[in-house]
Every structure is written in C-alpha cells, then in structure tokens.
Amino acid sequence: MRNLTKNTTESIQDLIVQMERNHTAVQRFSKKVNSYTCEPTNSSCFEKLYELRQAFKVFIIQQNRIMGLLKQRKVGAQNLKSDILQQLERFKQLEQDIAAYLLATNPYS
C-alpha cells in the first residue's frame, strides 16, 4: 500500500514539474509570437494572433489558479490531478496552434 501511495505522489509531482516547465515555455512562446519576426501578414494571421493571445491568457489564468491552490494546500495535489492533466492537454494544443501560426507568418523558417 505504501508503494502505491509513493508512486502516486511521485506521479503527481512529475505532473506538477511538467506543468511548471510548460509555463516557462508559454512565456517564451509569447515573447516569440510578439516579436517583429512573427508579425501577421494577412487577415487570417491577425485572427490567429488574437486567438493565440487569448489562449495565452486562459492558460496563464488556469496555471496560476492550480498553482495557487497547491501552494495554499487547501486542495490536495491528488484532487487536482484532473485539472493538472487538462492543463497539460491545453499546453499541447497551444503548442500546436503556435507552430501553425509561426508557419503561417514565416513559411521559410
């Protein structure tokens, strides 16, 4: 029984570490998207950029909510596992959207 609890705790900790890394990556993506090299070139790129900025905001709000709950220890990490997994999926989608935007703005890079 202890081994099961230990593995679950380690698994949750791994997910939290991954979530923190994703947060750092999103900050880098945000800087990249806002740089002059990724300026939108047509109306669809402007729309994609707007959607990306909204997705960044949602991602950061959810990230801060989860991390705040973990730091306050009001909710156990095990209870937040589904939220953490959703956040990781949100990151994957955001990463795909960023790649699509970068290819749309500069297909030669």
Residue pairs with C-beta under 8 A, 6 or more apart in sequence:
8 78
9 77
12 77
12 78
12 81
12 84
13 77
15 81
15 84
15 85
15 88
16 70
16 77
16 84
18 88
19 63
19 66
19 67
19 84
19 87
19 88
19 91
20 67
22 63
22 87
22 88
22 91
23 60
23 63
25 91
25 95
26 56
26 59
26 60
26 63
26 91
26 94
29 56
29 94
29 95
29 98
30 56
32 38
32 98
32 102
33 49
33 52
33 53
33 98
33 101
33 102
37 106
37 109
38 101
38 102
38 105
38 106
39 105
40 46
40 48
40 49
40 105
41 105
44 104
45 101
45 104
45 105
48 97
48 100
48 101
48 104
49 101
51 97
52 94
52 97
52 98
52 101
55 93
55 94
55 97
56 94
58 90
59 87
59 90
59 91
59 94
62 83
62 86
62 87
62 90
63 87
66 80
66 83
66 84
66 87
69 75
69 80
70 77
70 80
77 84
102 109
